[in-house]
Amino acid sequence: IVETLKETNINLDGKECYIFGTGGSSKAVYYALKELGGIPYFVSRGKEGEGVLSYNTVGSLKTKRELAINCTPKELDNKILSKFNNVFDLKYSKVTDVVSDKSLDINRIDGLFMLVVQGIKSQELWQSKKIGLYKEIYSELIKEIKKQEIN
């Protein structure tokens, strides 16, 4: 997650970041955000508490925040999405490409990019050498997926 966020060039230092969901993956995201200097908050459909906000509270934010990370199996609604400059969805079952969503004025980061980074990082560890090329491999993968969708 840290490498994926680094590759997006989003400056999180001292910025509020909102983690939707409180399951296992959200704990890894929390750690990654702290490592990158972000100020993470969990967002839950349950009760608010220390470090945990409700969807209603986030939906009523008056100014945009830097990053939302969706660690739930559900899509975030547009009211929530519109409160952020960047939205990173850990899911990769629906390929959306890493593009700006002009209607909501946000950048979306698909979980598929994270999957590519994880795969390359594991090969780097296994082979004891730097491979990199995350964006290039991701772009080629997206092209292939889009070709298959057309056929």
Disulfide bonds with the S-S distance in Angstrom:
none
